[in-house]
Amino acid sequence: MNDCQNMGISRDACYIAEQNRQATINASAEKQAMENAQSLYNTDDGNTHHHKKHNND
């Protein structure tokens, strides 16, 4: 934030820019984490139904 203010930009504008920067980083990390988690549950076996049939005879 000091670099921003040293360029003559107001403290409020620098604060908002820093908040937006952090929000972007967090959103990107969350998106990647969700993609990683989703890939753990996806399989390439072509079987979209994961329940086992039970023989109740």
mmCIF file of the N, C-alpha and C atoms, coordinates in Angstrom:
data_MODEL
# 
_entry.id   MODEL 
# 
loop_
_atom_site.group_PDB 
_atom_site.id 
_atom_site.type_symbol 
_atom_site.label_atom_id 
_atom_site.label_alt_id 
_atom_site.label_comp_id 
_atom_site.label_asym_id 
_atom_site.label_entity_id 
_atom_site.label_seq_id 
_atom_site.pdbx_PDB_ins_code 
_atom_site.Cartn_x 
_atom_site.Cartn_y 
_atom_site.Cartn_z 
_atom_site.occupancy 
_atom_site.B_iso_or_equiv 
_atom_site.pdbx_formal_charge 
_atom_site.auth_seq_id 
_atom_site.auth_comp_id 
_atom_site.auth_asym_id 
_atom_site.auth_atom_id 
_atom_site.pdbx_PDB_model_num 
ATOM 1   N N  . MET A 1 1  ? 0.825   -1.185  0.000   1.00 0.00 ? 1  MET A N  1 
ATOM 2   C CA . MET A 1 1  ? 0.000   0.000   0.000   1.00 0.00 ? 1  MET A CA 1 
ATOM 3   C C  . MET A 1 1  ? 0.876   1.258   0.000   1.00 0.00 ? 1  MET A C  1 
ATOM 4   N N  . ASN A 1 2  ? 2.031   1.160   0.630   1.00 0.00 ? 2  ASN A N  1 
ATOM 5   C CA . ASN A 1 2  ? 2.934   2.324   0.637   1.00 0.00 ? 2  ASN A CA 1 
ATOM 6   C C  . ASN A 1 2  ? 3.362   2.701   -0.767  1.00 0.00 ? 2  ASN A C  1 
ATOM 7   N N  . ASP A 1 3  ? 3.635   1.695   -1.602  1.00 0.00 ? 3  ASP A N  1 
ATOM 8   C CA . ASP A 1 3  ? 4.035   1.986   -2.988  1.00 0.00 ? 3  ASP A CA 1 
ATOM 9   C C  . ASP A 1 3  ? 2.945   2.764   -3.706  1.00 0.00 ? 3  ASP A C  1 
ATOM 10  N N  . CYS A 1 4  ? 1.717   2.359   -3.468  1.00 0.00 ? 4  CYS A N  1 
ATOM 11  C CA . CYS A 1 4  ? 0.571   3.029   -4.096  1.00 0.00 ? 4  CYS A CA 1 
ATOM 12  C C  . CYS A 1 4  ? 0.497   4.488   -3.640  1.00 0.00 ? 4  CYS A C  1 
ATOM 13  N N  . GLN A 1 5  ? 0.591   4.683   -2.332  1.00 0.00 ? 5  GLN A N  1 
ATOM 14  C CA . GLN A 1 5  ? 0.510   6.050   -1.803  1.00 0.00 ? 5  GLN A CA 1 
ATOM 15  C C  . GLN A 1 5  ? 1.702   6.895   -2.242  1.00 0.00 ? 5  GLN A C  1 
ATOM 16  N N  . ASN A 1 6  ? 2.863   6.263   -2.392  1.00 0.00 ? 6  ASN A N  1 
ATOM 17  C CA . ASN A 1 6  ? 4.052   7.000   -2.833  1.00 0.00 ? 6  ASN A CA 1 
ATOM 18  C C  . ASN A 1 6  ? 3.908   7.509   -4.262  1.00 0.00 ? 6  ASN A C  1 
ATOM 19  N N  . MET A 1 7  ? 2.980   6.918   -5.024  1.00 0.00 ? 7  MET A N  1 
ATOM 20  C CA . MET A 1 7  ? 2.731   7.393   -6.387  1.00 0.00 ? 7  MET A CA 1 
ATOM 21  C C  . MET A 1 7  ? 1.739   8.547   -6.408  1.00 0.00 ? 7  MET A C  1 
ATOM 22  N N  . GLY A 1 8  ? 1.331   9.006   -5.220  1.00 0.00 ? 8  GLY A N  1 
ATOM 23  C CA . GLY A 1 8  ? 0.446   10.155  -5.130  1.00 0.00 ? 8  GLY A CA 1 
ATOM 24  C C  . GLY A 1 8  ? -1.030  9.798   -5.164  1.00 0.00 ? 8  GLY A C  1 
ATOM 25  N N  . ILE A 1 9  ? -1.341  8.516   -5.000  1.00 0.00 ? 9  ILE A N  1 
ATOM 26  C CA . ILE A 1 9  ? -2.734  8.063   -5.002  1.00 0.00 ? 9  ILE A CA 1 
ATOM 27  C C  . ILE A 1 9  ? -3.251  8.125   -3.574  1.00 0.00 ? 9  ILE A C  1 
ATOM 28  N N  . SER A 1 10 ? -4.504  8.496   -3.428  1.00 0.00 ? 10 SER A N  1 
ATOM 29  C CA . SER A 1 10 ? -5.062  8.667   -2.085  1.00 0.00 ? 10 SER A CA 1 
ATOM 30  C C  . SER A 1 10 ? -5.060  7.358   -1.303  1.00 0.00 ? 10 SER A C  1 
ATOM 31  N N  . ARG A 1 11 ? -5.023  7.482   0.014   1.00 0.00 ? 11 ARG A N  1 
ATOM 32  C CA . ARG A 1 11 ? -5.015  6.319   0.906   1.00 0.00 ? 11 ARG A CA 1 
ATOM 33  C C  . ARG A 1 11 ? -6.262  5.464   0.675   1.00 0.00 ? 11 ARG A C  1 
ATOM 34  N N  . ASP A 1 12 ? -7.422  6.103   0.522   1.00 0.00 ? 12 ASP A N  1 
ATOM 35  C CA . ASP A 1 12 ? -8.672  5.365   0.302   1.00 0.00 ? 12 ASP A CA 1 
ATOM 36  C C  . ASP A 1 12 ? -8.622  4.565   -0.998  1.00 0.00 ? 12 ASP A C  1 
ATOM 37  N N  . ALA A 1 13 ? -8.118  5.176   -2.059  1.00 0.00 ? 13 ALA A N  1 
ATOM 38  C CA . ALA A 1 13 ? -8.038  4.480   -3.341  1.00 0.00 ? 13 ALA A CA 1 
ATOM 39  C C  . ALA A 1 13 ? -7.044  3.321   -3.261  1.00 0.00 ? 13 ALA A C  1 
ATOM 40  N N  . CYS A 1 14 ? -5.947  3.519   -2.560  1.00 0.00 ? 14 CYS A N  1 
ATOM 41  C CA . CYS A 1 14 ? -4.963  2.446   -2.399  1.00 0.00 ? 14 CYS A CA 1 
ATOM 42  C C  . CYS A 1 14 ? -5.556  1.309   -1.581  1.00 0.00 ? 14 CYS A C  1 
ATOM 43  N N  . TYR A 1 15 ? -6.311  1.646   -0.549  1.00 0.00 ? 15 TYR A N  1 
ATOM 44  C CA . TYR A 1 15 ? -6.929  0.626   0.292   1.00 0.00 ? 15 TYR A CA 1 
ATOM 45  C C  . TYR A 1 15 ? -7.905  -0.217  -0.533  1.00 0.00 ? 15 TYR A C  1 
ATOM 46  N N  . ILE A 1 16 ? -8.720  0.436   -1.324  1.00 0.00 ? 16 ILE A N  1 
ATOM 47  C CA . ILE A 1 16 ? -9.689  -0.280  -2.164  1.00 0.00 ? 16 ILE A CA 1 
ATOM 48  C C  . ILE A 1 16 ? -8.963  -1.152  -3.180  1.00 0.00 ? 16 ILE A C  1 
ATOM 49  N N  . ALA A 1 17 ? -7.908  -0.642  -3.764  1.00 0.00 ? 17 ALA A N  1 
ATOM 50  C CA . ALA A 1 17 ? -7.137  -1.425  -4.735  1.00 0.00 ? 17 ALA A CA 1 
ATOM 51  C C  . ALA A 1 17 ? -6.531  -2.654  -4.064  1.00 0.00 ? 17 ALA A C  1 
ATOM 52  N N  . GLU A 1 18 ? -6.022  -2.496  -2.854  1.00 0.00 ? 18 GLU A N  1 
ATOM 53  C CA . GLU A 1 18 ? -5.432  -3.623  -2.131  1.00 0.00 ? 18 GLU A CA 1 
ATOM 54  C C  . GLU A 1 18 ? -6.502  -4.656  -1.767  1.00 0.00 ? 18 GLU A C  1 
ATOM 55  N N  . GLN A 1 19 ? -7.671  -4.202  -1.364  1.00 0.00 ? 19 GLN A N  1 
ATOM 56  C CA . GLN A 1 19 ? -8.760  -5.124  -1.050  1.00 0.00 ? 19 GLN A CA 1 
ATOM 57  C C  . GLN A 1 19 ? -9.186  -5.903  -2.293  1.00 0.00 ? 19 GLN A C  1 
ATOM 58  N N  . ASN A 1 20 ? -9.268  -5.220  -3.421  1.00 0.00 ? 20 ASN A N  1 
ATOM 59  C CA . ASN A 1 20 ? -9.622  -5.884  -4.678  1.00 0.00 ? 20 ASN A CA 1 
ATOM 60  C C  . ASN A 1 20 ? -8.554  -6.894  -5.089  1.00 0.00 ? 20 ASN A C  1 
ATOM 61  N N  . ARG A 1 21 ? -7.292  -6.544  -4.883  1.00 0.00 ? 21 ARG A N  1 
ATOM 62  C CA . ARG A 1 21 ? -6.188  -7.452  -5.211  1.00 0.00 ? 21 ARG A CA 1 
ATOM 63  C C  . ARG A 1 21 ? -6.275  -8.721  -4.364  1.00 0.00 ? 21 ARG A C  1 
ATOM 64  N N  . GLN A 1 22 ? -6.509  -8.561  -3.074  1.00 0.00 ? 22 GLN A N  1 
ATOM 65  C CA . GLN A 1 22 ? -6.612  -9.716  -2.184  1.00 0.00 ? 22 GLN A CA 1 
ATOM 66  C C  . GLN A 1 22 ? -7.842  -10.556 -2.506  1.00 0.00 ? 22 GLN A C  1 
ATOM 67  N N  . ALA A 1 23 ? -8.955  -9.915  -2.829  1.00 0.00 ? 23 ALA A N  1 
ATOM 68  C CA . ALA A 1 23 ? -10.173 -10.650 -3.185  1.00 0.00 ? 23 ALA A CA 1 
ATOM 69  C C  . ALA A 1 23 ? -9.959  -11.470 -4.456  1.00 0.00 ? 23 ALA A C  1 
ATOM 70  N N  . THR A 1 24 ? -9.231  -10.917 -5.415  1.00 0.00 ? 24 THR A N  1 
ATOM 71  C CA . THR A 1 24 ? -8.935  -11.633 -6.659  1.00 0.00 ? 24 THR A CA 1 
ATOM 72  C C  . THR A 1 24 ? -8.063  -12.851 -6.391  1.00 0.00 ? 24 THR A C  1 
ATOM 73  N N  . ILE A 1 25 ? -7.056  -12.675 -5.553  1.00 0.00 ? 25 ILE A N  1 
ATOM 74  C CA . ILE A 1 25 ? -6.178  -13.792 -5.199  1.00 0.00 ? 25 ILE A CA 1 
ATOM 75  C C  . ILE A 1 25 ? -6.979  -14.888 -4.489  1.00 0.00 ? 25 ILE A C  1 
ATOM 76  N N  . ASN A 1 26 ? -7.818  -14.496 -3.542  1.00 0.00 ? 26 ASN A N  1 
ATOM 77  C CA . ASN A 1 26 ? -8.624  -15.474 -2.803  1.00 0.00 ? 26 ASN A CA 1 
ATOM 78  C C  . ASN A 1 26 ? -9.609  -16.194 -3.713  1.00 0.00 ? 26 ASN A C  1 
ATOM 79  N N  . ALA A 1 27 ? -10.233 -15.467 -4.613  1.00 0.00 ? 27 ALA A N  1 
ATOM 80  C CA . ALA A 1 27 ? -11.194 -16.088 -5.529  1.00 0.00 ? 27 ALA A CA 1 
ATOM 81  C C  . ALA A 1 27 ? -10.488 -17.083 -6.443  1.00 0.00 ? 27 ALA A C  1 
ATOM 82  N N  . SER A 1 28 ? -9.316  -16.731 -6.909  1.00 0.00 ? 28 SER A N  1 
ATOM 83  C CA . SER A 1 28 ? -8.554  -17.632 -7.768  1.00 0.00 ? 28 SER A CA 1 
ATOM 84  C C  . SER A 1 28 ? -8.148  -18.892 -7.008  1.00 0.00 ? 28 SER A C  1 
ATOM 85  N N  . ALA A 1 29 ? -7.706  -18.723 -5.771  1.00 0.00 ? 29 ALA A N  1 
ATOM 86  C CA . ALA A 1 29 ? -7.307  -19.881 -4.962  1.00 0.00 ? 29 ALA A CA 1 
ATOM 87  C C  . ALA A 1 29 ? -8.511  -20.768 -4.661  1.00 0.00 ? 29 ALA A C  1 
ATOM 88  N N  . GLU A 1 30 ? -9.649  -20.151 -4.375  1.00 0.00 ? 30 GLU A N  1 
ATOM 89  C CA . GLU A 1 30 ? -10.857 -20.928 -4.097  1.00 0.00 ? 30 GLU A CA 1 
ATOM 90  C C  . GLU A 1 30 ? -11.310 -21.697 -5.340  1.00 0.00 ? 30 GLU A C  1 
ATOM 91  N N  . LYS A 1 31 ? -11.258 -21.053 -6.492  1.00 0.00 ? 31 LYS A N  1 
ATOM 92  C CA . LYS A 1 31 ? -11.634 -21.715 -7.741  1.00 0.00 ? 31 LYS A CA 1 
ATOM 93  C C  . LYS A 1 31 ? -10.740 -22.921 -7.999  1.00 0.00 ? 31 LYS A C  1 
ATOM 94  N N  . GLN A 1 32 ? -9.436  -22.736 -7.802  1.00 0.00 ? 32 GLN A N  1 
ATOM 95  C CA . GLN A 1 32 ? -8.503  -23.840 -8.021  1.00 0.00 ? 32 GLN A CA 1 
ATOM 96  C C  . GLN A 1 32 ? -8.747  -24.968 -7.032  1.00 0.00 ? 32 GLN A C  1 
ATOM 97  N N  . ALA A 1 33 ? -9.025  -24.632 -5.789  1.00 0.00 ? 33 ALA A N  1 
ATOM 98  C CA . ALA A 1 33 ? -9.295  -25.652 -4.774  1.00 0.00 ? 33 ALA A CA 1 
ATOM 99  C C  . ALA A 1 33 ? -10.556 -26.441 -5.115  1.00 0.00 ? 33 ALA A C  1 
ATOM 100 N N  . MET A 1 34 ? -11.583 -25.761 -5.605  1.00 0.00 ? 34 MET A N  1 
ATOM 101 C CA . MET A 1 34 ? -12.820 -26.444 -5.984  1.00 0.00 ? 34 MET A CA 1 
ATOM 102 C C  . MET A 1 34 ? -12.577 -27.361 -7.184  1.00 0.00 ? 34 MET A C  1 
ATOM 103 N N  . GLU A 1 35 ? -11.791 -26.903 -8.149  1.00 0.00 ? 35 GLU A N  1 
ATOM 104 C CA . GLU A 1 35 ? -11.463 -27.741 -9.308  1.00 0.00 ? 35 GLU A CA 1 
ATOM 105 C C  . GLU A 1 35 ? -10.660 -28.968 -8.872  1.00 0.00 ? 35 GLU A C  1 
ATOM 106 N N  . ASN A 1 36 ? -9.730  -28.767 -7.958  1.00 0.00 ? 36 ASN A N  1 
ATOM 107 C CA . ASN A 1 36 ? -8.940  -29.888 -7.456  1.00 0.00 ? 36 ASN A CA 1 
ATOM 108 C C  . ASN A 1 36 ? -9.820  -30.881 -6.719  1.00 0.00 ? 36 ASN A C  1 
ATOM 109 N N  . ALA A 1 37 ? -10.720 -30.387 -5.886  1.00 0.00 ? 37 ALA A N  1 
ATOM 110 C CA . ALA A 1 37 ? -11.617 -31.266 -5.145  1.00 0.00 ? 37 ALA A CA 1 
ATOM 111 C C  . ALA A 1 37 ? -12.545 -32.012 -6.098  1.00 0.00 ? 37 ALA A C  1 
ATOM 112 N N  . GLN A 1 38 ? -13.044 -31.327 -7.108  1.00 0.00 ? 38 GLN A N  1 
ATOM 113 C CA . GLN A 1 38 ? -13.950 -31.962 -8.064  1.00 0.00 ? 38 GLN A CA 1 
ATOM 114 C C  . GLN A 1 38 ? -13.235 -33.074 -8.818  1.00 0.00 ? 38 GLN A C  1 
ATOM 115 N N  . SER A 1 39 ? -11.974 -32.862 -9.143  1.00 0.00 ? 39 SER A N  1 
ATOM 116 C CA . SER A 1 39 ? -11.240 -33.873 -9.901  1.00 0.00 ? 39 SER A CA 1 
ATOM 117 C C  . SER A 1 39 ? -11.043 -35.149 -9.079  1.00 0.00 ? 39 SER A C  1 
ATOM 118 N N  . LEU A 1 40 ? -11.087 -35.048 -7.762  1.00 0.00 ? 40 LEU A N  1 
ATOM 119 C CA . LEU A 1 40 ? -10.968 -36.240 -6.922  1.00 0.00 ? 40 LEU A CA 1 
ATOM 120 C C  . LEU A 1 40 ? -12.178 -37.152 -7.057  1.00 0.00 ? 40 LEU A C  1 
ATOM 121 N N  . TYR A 1 41 ? -13.325 -36.570 -7.404  1.00 0.00 ? 41 TYR A N  1 
ATOM 122 C CA . TYR A 1 41 ? -14.568 -37.328 -7.474  1.00 0.00 ? 41 TYR A CA 1 
ATOM 123 C C  . TYR A 1 41 ? -14.942 -37.751 -8.882  1.00 0.00 ? 41 TYR A C  1 
ATOM 124 N N  . ASN A 1 42 ? -14.267 -37.214 -9.859  1.00 0.00 ? 42 ASN A N  1 
ATOM 125 C CA . ASN A 1 42 ? -14.538 -37.589 -11.248 1.00 0.00 ? 42 ASN A CA 1 
ATOM 126 C C  . ASN A 1 42 ? -13.690 -38.787 -11.625 1.00 0.00 ? 42 ASN A C  1 
ATOM 127 N N  . THR A 1 43 ? -14.314 -39.738 -12.319 1.00 0.00 ? 43 THR A N  1 
ATOM 128 C CA . THR A 1 43 ? -13.559 -40.893 -12.797 1.00 0.00 ? 43 THR A CA 1 
ATOM 129 C C  . THR A 1 43 ? -13.754 -40.995 -14.298 1.00 0.00 ? 43 THR A C  1 
ATOM 130 N N  . ASP A 1 44 ? -12.879 -41.733 -14.924 1.00 0.00 ? 44 ASP A N  1 
ATOM 131 C CA . ASP A 1 44 ? -12.954 -41.919 -16.374 1.00 0.00 ? 44 ASP A CA 1 
ATOM 132 C C  . ASP A 1 44 ? -13.494 -43.294 -16.733 1.00 0.00 ? 44 ASP A C  1 
ATOM 133 N N  . ASP A 1 45 ? -14.153 -43.969 -15.783 1.00 0.00 ? 45 ASP A N  1 
ATOM 134 C CA . ASP A 1 45 ? -14.615 -45.330 -16.054 1.00 0.00 ? 45 ASP A CA 1 
ATOM 135 C C  . ASP A 1 45 ? -15.954 -45.373 -16.788 1.00 0.00 ? 45 ASP A C  1 
ATOM 136 N N  . GLY A 1 46 ? -16.531 -44.224 -17.066 1.00 0.00 ? 46 GLY A N  1 
ATOM 137 C CA . GLY A 1 46 ? -17.798 -44.186 -17.789 1.00 0.00 ? 46 GLY A CA 1 
ATOM 138 C C  . GLY A 1 46 ? -18.998 -44.535 -16.939 1.00 0.00 ? 46 GLY A C  1 
ATOM 139 N N  . ASN A 1 47 ? -18.781 -44.867 -15.706 1.00 0.00 ? 47 ASN A N  1 
ATOM 140 C CA . ASN A 1 47 ? -19.874 -45.235 -14.811 1.00 0.00 ? 47 ASN A CA 1 
ATOM 141 C C  . ASN A 1 47 ? -20.340 -43.989 -14.072 1.00 0.00 ? 47 ASN A C  1 
ATOM 142 N N  . THR A 1 48 ? -21.531 -43.521 -14.415 1.00 0.00 ? 48 THR A N  1 
ATOM 143 C CA . THR A 1 48 ? -22.039 -42.318 -13.764 1.00 0.00 ? 48 THR A CA 1 
ATOM 144 C C  . THR A 1 48 ? -22.908 -42.655 -12.562 1.00 0.00 ? 48 THR A C  1 
ATOM 145 N N  . HIS A 1 49 ? -23.228 -43.924 -12.371 1.00 0.00 ? 49 HIS A N  1 
ATOM 146 C CA . HIS A 1 49 ? -24.052 -44.339 -11.247 1.00 0.00 ? 49 HIS A CA 1 
ATOM 147 C C  . HIS A 1 49 ? -23.165 -45.124 -10.292 1.00 0.00 ? 49 HIS A C  1 
ATOM 148 N N  . HIS A 1 50 ? -22.946 -44.589 -9.116  1.00 0.00 ? 50 HIS A N  1 
ATOM 149 C CA . HIS A 1 50 ? -21.956 -45.162 -8.225  1.00 0.00 ? 50 HIS A CA 1 
ATOM 150 C C  . HIS A 1 50 ? -22.536 -46.016 -7.108  1.00 0.00 ? 50 HIS A C  1 
ATOM 151 N N  . HIS A 1 51 ? -23.834 -46.250 -7.128  1.00 0.00 ? 51 HIS A N  1 
ATOM 152 C CA . HIS A 1 51 ? -24.432 -47.095 -6.082  1.00 0.00 ? 51 HIS A CA 1 
ATOM 153 C C  . HIS A 1 51 ? -24.301 -48.560 -6.479  1.00 0.00 ? 51 HIS A C  1 
ATOM 154 N N  . LYS A 1 52 ? -24.005 -49.373 -5.508  1.00 0.00 ? 52 LYS A N  1 
ATOM 155 C CA . LYS A 1 52 ? -23.923 -50.802 -5.769  1.00 0.00 ? 52 LYS A CA 1 
ATOM 156 C C  . LYS A 1 52 ? -25.321 -51.397 -5.683  1.00 0.00 ? 52 LYS A C  1 
ATOM 157 N N  . LYS A 1 53 ? -25.581 -52.373 -6.533  1.00 0.00 ? 53 LYS A N  1 
ATOM 158 C CA . LYS A 1 53 ? -26.850 -53.090 -6.447  1.00 0.00 ? 53 LYS A CA 1 
ATOM 159 C C  . LYS A 1 53 ? -26.713 -54.139 -5.356  1.00 0.00 ? 53 LYS A C  1 
ATOM 160 N N  . HIS A 1 54 ? -27.709 -54.187 -4.521  1.00 0.00 ? 54 HIS A N  1 
ATOM 161 C CA . HIS A 1 54 ? -27.701 -55.159 -3.437  1.00 0.00 ? 54 HIS A CA 1 
ATOM 162 C C  . HIS A 1 54 ? -28.620 -56.319 -3.784  1.00 0.00 ? 54 HIS A C  1 
ATOM 163 N N  . ASN A 1 55 ? -28.170 -57.502 -3.545  1.00 0.00 ? 55 ASN A N  1 
ATOM 164 C CA . ASN A 1 55 ? -28.984 -58.679 -3.766  1.00 0.00 ? 55 ASN A CA 1 
ATOM 165 C C  . ASN A 1 55 ? -29.724 -58.987 -2.477  1.00 0.00 ? 55 ASN A C  1 
ATOM 166 N N  . ASN A 1 56 ? -31.035 -58.736 -2.474  1.00 0.00 ? 56 ASN A N  1 
ATOM 167 C CA . ASN A 1 56 ? -31.838 -58.910 -1.274  1.00 0.00 ? 56 ASN A CA 1 
ATOM 168 C C  . ASN A 1 56 ? -32.629 -60.207 -1.301  1.00 0.00 ? 56 ASN A C  1 
ATOM 169 N N  . ASP A 1 57 ? -32.126 -61.249 -1.942  1.00 0.00 ? 57 ASP A N  1 
ATOM 170 C CA . ASP A 1 57 ? -32.844 -62.534 -2.016  1.00 0.00 ? 57 ASP A CA 1 
ATOM 171 C C  . ASP A 1 57 ? -32.820 -63.263 -0.712  1.00 0.00 ? 57 ASP A C  1 
# 
